[in-house]
Structures are given as C-alpha cells and as structure tokens.
Amino acid sequence: MRRVKAEILNTRKLGDYHSVTLVAPEIAERARPGQFIAVGMPPGRAFLLRRHFSIHQASRRGGWAGTLEFVFDPRGVGTEWLAEARAHQFLDVIGPLGKGFAYPSRLTNCLLISEGHGAATILFLAQELRSRGRRVDMVLGAETGERVFKPIEGKRLSQTIAIATEDGSMGERGTAADLLPEVAETTGTQVIYAAGRRATLRKIAEFCAERRIPAQMAVEEQMGCGMGQCFTCVVPVTRKDGSGYDNLRACTDGPVFNAARILWGRWMGDEPPLLPTPPEGFPVVRSWPG
Amino acid sequence: MAGVKPRMAVDLNGVAFPLPILAASGCLGTGREPGLVDLHRIGGVVTRSLTLTPTKGSPTPRMAETPSGLLSWVGLQNPGVEEFVDLDLPRLAKAGVPVVASVAGTSLEEYLRVASSLQGRPGIVALEVYLGAPDDERGRGEPFSARPDRVHEVVGAVARMSRIPVFVKLPALGNLVEMARTCVRAGAHGLTLIDGVPGLAVDAERLRPRLAAPVGVLSGPAIKPIALAAVFQVARALPDLPIMGVGGVSKGEDAVEFLLAGAWAVQVGTAMLVNPAAPFEIAQGVLAYLKGKGIAEPADLRGRLRVERGPTVREGVL
C-alpha cells in the first residue's frame, strides 16, 4: 500500500464511462487484477471520502510502464468531479488495495463474467490469465449497448465472447447470468471469475454451487476508508473449517472472495420484513383486503 | 517568547500524551493493521470499542456519505477484549504509543468484565467508556447514554473497579452539563466529547434508509460546531475536568479551536479514514499556531476563548 501524488496522463470517455490513466509506478508495479485504488477528493468540499476504483490496467513494461488506468461511471458528486479532471492534474492516490484474484494452478478453462464496468477488472484479469497460458472465455452484460465496457478488447482477449444487454441493443437480450449455463456448457468451463452487482453475482454463485465449479468474485460494498480501519464494507463469509462465519472487510480481506463461502442470503438481507414478527396472540391477517 | 519551541506534550491530570492529537475510536481498528498510519507520530490511539466476546456487528450497508459528514453504524464489530489484549495490544505497546481502550457492553456485567480484563496491561493509559450500545438489561434498545441513572451505574461500577483513569464518551444530547456532572460524581477522570450525532440518510428512489441500522451516527466536519459547543459548555461548568474534544477535526485550526473552547486534548476520527497522516499533520498545525502566537504549550490555550458576554445561554441548552 503506497500513497502517491499521481499525475493524470490522460482521460477518455468510453461509452457511458470515463477512464483515467495515471502515472503511478509505485502502485502499477505491485497491482494485480482484482485490486483497487482509493482516490482522494478535493479538500474543502462537502464530499470527503475517498472514492474506490478497481484497477483496469497496470503497465509494468513497454512505453506505458508505470501507468495505471481506472474506469468509473460518473453518477455521484465525487465521480462527477473526477470526470472533470484533465491531464497534468494531480490526484492523491492510495493503492494497490485489497487482495486480487488467485490464478488456477491446474485447471485451464476460465470463464470470466462481468456486468457494466465490472469488465474493467475482468479484462485486466483476462490478460494475466492468458499470459499464464489459460483459456479465457467471456460473458459481458450491461443495461444498454452504451454500457457494455470495451467489447472489442474483450473479444481480442478471449476465445469466445457472449454479450447480453437488458434492452437487447447489443448481443442477446437478458443478463450475463442468463447466458451462463449455455456458455459454460459449450466452452467446458472449469473455473469462473466474476465482477458486478451482488444480485447478479449471487445468481452466478448459485449456478457454480450447483455445477460444483470453483468461482472467485470481486464484490461491491459501501466503503468508508478502503484501508481496513472503519469496518463498514463487510461481507459475511463462512470460515474454512465450517465453524461459523465472519464479517470480513471487502477492502482488506477482499474484494475477491470464494463465491461458495459468501453467505448470500445474510449479506443481501433477503428483504427483511418491514414489521417485526407480531407478538404471540396477535391476530395475523393472512390476506388483505380479504 | 517567540522563537521558543513549544512543548507539545499534554497532561490530563495524570494521563500523559506526547502530542495533543489522538486517533479517535473506530478509526484505527484495534491497532492490528495501522497501514499508512505512523504510530510513532501520533499522540495516542483510542481503540475500536471492545466487548467481552467477538462481535460481528450490523448488516450492511453500514455507511453513507452525507454533506460534509459520514453517517455510519458498524454495530460494535470487534475481535473481543481477549484477542485485543493477546494480539493487538502488544504491537501497540511495542510502538510505544499510549493506548486508550474503549470499553463497550450491553449489560453492566459486560462493562465490568471488559474493564477488568484491561487492568494492569502495559500500554493502556486510560479507559474510555462508550455508552452508545443498546442497554439490553433496562433500556429496551435505548443506549445507556439515554438514561442518567444507567450512566451513573455503569460509570460508577467501572470507575470503582478500575485502577486506570476512566474517561466517558458522551453524545451531545439532553442536558449534557448535568450528564457530565453525573459522570464526575460516579468517579470519571474525564470526558470525551462528543460521540457521533444520531442521523438518518434516506434513499427516496428505493423508499429505504441508506443504512441497514437504519439510524446511524454522524461524524466529520458536519458535527464540528456541535462538538465545540459541547466542549465549551462542559469546560465552563467543570473547568478542572479533563476533556478530550472530538468531532470533525481535520486541520490544525480545528484542533486549536477545540483547545480554545476548553479541550485538554483532541481526537481525530473521520479525517483519518481519508488521510492516514491527519493526526500528525494536525499536530504540526497546532505547533505552527503555538509558535506564531508565542505560546509555550497546548494547555495554555485551554479556555482562552474570549467571551465578551457572560453566560447568557441557559446552561445545558444542548
């Protein structure tokens, strides 16, 4: 973990998303797919907390050596400010943070699934898996075609690629999870990696549990500091010995977790009833208006 | 006077810190992974509140950013006092940083058992009693701090048993000055003012509160004036009582304001989550202020706020 003043090399608009490339060799050298950075917001403004972004690209060699790219969806005060940032401006960056994806030692056929700009971390992973001689197949999902992140890059990095959009404007109509069974079947998937919203991740995890496919997932949870101090970004994860579960911090113990060990129902609250259970003897109206 | 290097150490009636700036409870975990925080350049560490057994805490979401503030409710997640004493405390003690152990509980017995597990441990210079947890015995889900009789019971029991000085962290609610007097009568060595302010954030789109809790506590610059008023009013009523000021301190000037309002030392919370070097930078800011004004030590700032009119405000208007 390093804290640096990083100069912005360039900024780009990619569909609905923004991408920022930084000069941050101290971070880029150590970054692994799945890890993230914490970007400081301008002082003296009403939004205080650092914003956290997964690392999309970290170049160690070549003409881009020492650079780091991250992607975001400008939908809140902090990311809107960041979308206005320009080249040569400096950002206060801490990283790399969290634990990245683990690579399979024996298995070769990897299926990478992402939703929206979750693809940023997945494309970085695809590169690393390919350089380790693994087969990579990909499923990208998003609400609209504009929100499918770098489909051409995805195609370049994978053996096969399937795309799903909710409005059907690119690829199949549906979600990434809908395409999963078929793709997993045809590509002989042995390992699954995923990034996206937790409802989608849960569906993927249920599929993986059913087919007994090992899966690793980069989760999203509301983060305060990103450095393990505030304990706000926790995910309930069962212990290895099965003796119970712990609320582990997505920032330091994750954001990548073994999908089979996440207690999805507990994590997602499974829509708790609006009212507490009525006390005994209280007349319960089963259906209303009757 | 000018040109003399000010002495930064502070003494809270026997509880000494090398710098007047401490890490507030909950913002440096239990000291296990200080990360980018340099423990050698900090006045002291107040731990995350400790319970008797490991506590898992609340469901998520546990936090939401609000204008100039952080709304959060973690629900006391901590490894338990035993693991803290075995694993984390030795590391903090080795770094030589004074430790203030925050004591929490949901029953009088738990407070006593946690406080007694912390007695005679090297490194711990004080206890800080956190009263924001729900009182399972008598409170019907209300925190201990809501009832003066319970505050008196808990603080009294801990203070009678403890050989280490006991601070009490109070929220700026109800008649604060009266509550402060209650704590002193019960045997408190000093106070930490203030605990977070209760707050609610609403997601109108989904018709849901933004925290699972759903009411959390607000911290950060948004609560600084509330905290300053609390410190000011209590310091005025009880000038000999050591007070640690906490709430929205992020710059050297903020800390100076607290010292002028009557604090003996200052804790930094939310700012540390953003800037791990905040406590040291704030201490540097205080030092620069003291040098500029030719003041010898932070204690000389205490209560130096010039108030033109007498105490016209009703006491305990909070």
Chai-1 contact restraints between the chains, C-beta under 6 A:
chainA,res_idxA,chainB,res_idxB,connection_type,confidence,min_distance_angstrom,max_distance_angstrom,comment,restraint_id
A,M1,B,G35,contact,1.0,0.0,6.0,A-B,restraint_1
A,R3,B,L36,contact,1.0,0.0,6.0,A-B,restraint_2
A,A46,B,P67,contact,1.0,0.0,6.0,A-B,restraint_3
A,A46,B,S68,contact,1.0,0.0,6.0,A-B,restraint_4
A,L48,B,G220,contact,1.0,0.0,6.0,A-B,restraint_5
A,L48,B,V274,contact,1.0,0.0,6.0,A-B,restraint_6
A,L49,B,E65,contact,1.0,0.0,6.0,A-B,restraint_7
A,R50,B,V274,contact,1.0,0.0,6.0,A-B,restraint_8
A,E221,B,T60,contact,1.0,0.0,6.0,A-B,restraint_9
A,Q222,B,P61,contact,1.0,0.0,6.0,A-B,restraint_10
A,Q222,B,M63,contact,1.0,0.0,6.0,A-B,restraint_11
A,G224,B,M63,contact,1.0,0.0,6.0,A-B,restraint_12
A,G224,B,L273,contact,1.0,0.0,6.0,A-B,restraint_13
A,C225,B,L273,contact,1.0,0.0,6.0,A-B,restraint_14
A,M227,B,G35,contact,1.0,0.0,6.0,A-B,restraint_15
A,G228,B,E33,contact,1.0,0.0,6.0,A-B,restraint_16
A,Q229,B,C27,contact,1.0,0.0,6.0,A-B,restraint_17
A,Q229,B,L28,contact,1.0,0.0,6.0,A-B,restraint_18
A,Q229,B,G29,contact,1.0,0.0,6.0,A-B,restraint_19
A,C230,B,L273,contact,1.0,0.0,6.0,A-B,restraint_20
A,F231,B,V74,contact,1.0,0.0,6.0,A-B,restraint_21
A,F231,B,Q77,contact,1.0,0.0,6.0,A-B,restraint_22
A,T232,B,R62,contact,1.0,0.0,6.0,A-B,restraint_23
A,T232,B,M63,contact,1.0,0.0,6.0,A-B,restraint_24
A,T232,B,S72,contact,1.0,0.0,6.0,A-B,restraint_25
A,N247,B,K56,contact,1.0,0.0,6.0,A-B,restraint_26
A,N247,B,G57,contact,1.0,0.0,6.0,A-B,restraint_27
A,N247,B,Q77,contact,1.0,0.0,6.0,A-B,restraint_28
A,G269,B,P59,contact,1.0,0.0,6.0,A-B,restraint_29
